[in-house]
Structure formats: C-alpha cells, structure tokens
C-alpha cells in the first residue's frame, strides 16, 4: 500500500494527493502534524534519502527557529531530534510506495516511472 505523509493544509501535499487520485493510485494519507512521526519511520526515511533531503530548510517553520537551533543541525542525529520535535520541518510529501521505495517532494516524472514499474 502506498502511504503519503505530510500536512493536510500543505499546498504541495494537496496537489500530490490530487495527482495520485487522478491516476487512481490507492493510498493512505498520514498527517504527521496531527498524528506525529514514528521515530523508526523517520529513521527509515533518513536512511533512504538522507537527512539533508528530508529537512525542509526553506519553510516557515525553519525560518522561525532561532539561529542557535538552526546552527545546531549538523548531522543526522541533530536533524532527527528536531524533526521529531517539530514534524513541520519535514519536507513534504514523503511517499512510501508499494514497492518499498521512498520519495520526498512532488516529482511527477519520478512518480510516473515508479508507477510504471509496479
């Protein structure tokens, strides 16, 4: 089963969900602002794509952090701790595809290729 993780009020997540629905891709949606992020799942995402890809340094949540907190993110452990505390810092959407692959962000070309393989 494909699972799309993100925030319900995020425009990119809304476009991603619509894209999947248009292609009749059966998927679950997990709102990690409401339901949180499981630490083991976050670890799997970090292992699959890297903490640098997963940490959203361009969003409002990041910009609202003080300089010391931002500067304290120097490795996977520090990024993980911050993303667990503030899931809004996770780049969206994170998609766990039925084949086990993980993507971050809306990338319709890659998503199309993944669907063609399944």
C-alpha positions in Angstrom: 0.0 0.0 0.0 1.3 3.5 -0.9 1.3 5.9 2.0 1.6 9.7 1.5 2.9 11.5 4.6 2.5 15.3 5.0 0.3 18.1 6.3 -3.3 18.3 5.3 -3.1 22.1 4.8 0.1 22.0 2.7 -0.5 23.0 -1.0 2.1 20.6 -2.2 0.5 17.7 -0.3 -2.9 18.7 -1.7 -1.5 18.6 -5.3 0.2 15.3 -4.6 -3.0 13.7 -3.3 -4.9 15.0 -6.3 -2.2 13.7 -8.7 -2.4 10.2 -7.1 -6.2 10.3 -7.1 -6.3 11.3 -10.8 -4.3 8.2 -11.5 -6.4 6.0 -9.2 -3.5 5.2 -7.0 -4.9 3.7 -3.9 -3.1 5.2 -0.9 -3.4 6.2 2.7 -2.7 9.6 4.0 -0.8 10.2 7.2 -0.9 13.8 8.6 2.2 14.0 10.7 1.2 17.3 12.3 -1.9 15.7 13.8 -0.6 12.1 14.3 3.1 12.7 14.8 6.0 10.9 13.2 7.1 7.5 14.4 10.8 7.6 15.3 11.5 4.3 13.5 9.8 5.5 10.4 11.8 8.7 10.4 15.0 6.7 10.8 14.0 4.7 7.7 13.4 7.8 5.7 16.8 9.3 6.8 18.5 6.0 5.8 16.7 6.0 2.4 17.1 9.6 1.3 19.4 11.3 3.8 18.6 13.9 6.4 19.7 16.8 4.2 16.9 15.9 1.7 14.3 15.4 4.4 14.9 18.5 6.4 12.9 21.4 5.0 15.2 24.5 5.4 13.1 26.6 3.1 9.8 26.6 5.0 8.3 29.0 7.5 8.9 26.6 10.5 12.7 26.6 9.7 12.8 30.4 9.3 11.1 30.9 12.7 13.8 28.9 14.5 16.5 30.9 16.3 20.0 30.9 14.8 21.4 28.7 17.5 18.8 26.0 16.8 19.4 26.2 13.1 23.1 26.1 13.6 22.8 23.1 15.9 21.6 20.9 13.0 24.9 19.5 11.8 24.2 15.7 11.3 21.5 13.1 11.1 21.1 12.8 14.9 20.5 16.6 15.4 18.2 16.8 12.4 16.3 13.7 13.5 15.8 15.2 17.0 14.5 18.4 15.6 12.2 16.8 13.0 10.7 14.5 15.8 10.0 17.6 17.9 8.7 19.7 15.0 7.3 17.5 12.2 6.5 20.6 10.1 10.3 20.6 9.4 10.0 17.5 7.3 9.9 18.2 3.6 6.6 17.2 2.0 5.3 15.0 0.9 7.1 11.8 1.9 5.7 8.9 0.0 6.3 5.3 0.9 5.5 3.4 -2.3 4.0 0.0 -2.5 7.3 -1.4 -3.8 9.1 -0.1 -0.7 10.8 2.9 -2.3 10.6 6.3 -0.6 10.4 9.7 -2.3 10.4 13.2 -0.9 8.7 16.1 -2.6 6.3 16.2 -5.5 8.2 14.8 -8.5 5.6 13.6 -11.1 8.2 12.3 -13.5 9.7 10.0 -10.9 6.3 9.1 -9.6 5.2 8.1 -13.1 8.3 5.9 -13.5 7.6 4.3 -10.1 4.0 3.5 -11.0 5.0 2.0 -14.4 7.3 -0.4 -12.6 4.6 -1.5 -10.1 
